[in-house]
């Protein structure tokens, strides 16, 4: 099950550097490609606004 990023995202960029498979894309609100996400949860662990959660 892939992780998703909610509207609480502030586009700070912390999660992008943590993703081992580069599944996160930049934008006004970042997004996670469910085809690439390995469900490791590393991005959710570092998100300062807790905007990332399992789908």
NORDA-V787795 format. One record per residue. N is the residue number from 1. SS is DSSP state (helix for helix, strand for strand, loop for the rest). OMEGA is omega in whole degrees, 0 to 359 (999 if undefined). BURIAL is I if it has 16 or more other ideal C-beta (glycine too) atoms within 10 Angstrom, else O. Layout:
BEGIN
<<N SS OMEGA BURIAL> <N SS OMEGA BURIAL>>
END
This chain:
BEGIN
<<1 loop 182 O> <2 loop 173 O> <3 strand 178 I> <4 strand 179 O> <5 strand 182 I> <6 loop 179 O> <7 loop 176 O> <8 loop 180 O> <9 loop 178 I> <10 loop 178 O> <11 loop 182 O> <12 loop 177 O> <13 loop 182 O> <14 helix 184 O> <15 helix 184 I> <16 helix 181 O> <17 helix 182 O> <18 helix 185 O> <19 loop 182 I> <20 loop 182 O> <21 loop 178 O> <22 loop 182 O> <23 loop 185 I> <24 strand 179 I> <25 strand 179 O> <26 loop 177 O> <27 loop 176 O> <28 loop 170 O> <29 loop 181 O> <30 loop 179 I> <31 strand 180 O> <32 strand 177 I> <33 loop 183 O> <34 loop 179 O> <35 loop 181 O> <36 loop 184 O> <37 loop 180 I> <38 loop 176 O> <39 loop 182 O> <40 loop 177 O> <41 loop 181 O> <42 helix 180 I> <43 helix 180 I> <44 helix 181 I> <45 helix 184 O> <46 helix 183 O> <47 loop 183 I> <48 loop 180 O> <49 loop 182 O> <50 loop 182 O> <51 loop 183 I> <52 strand 181 I> <53 strand 176 O> <54 strand 181 O> <55 loop 999 O>>
END
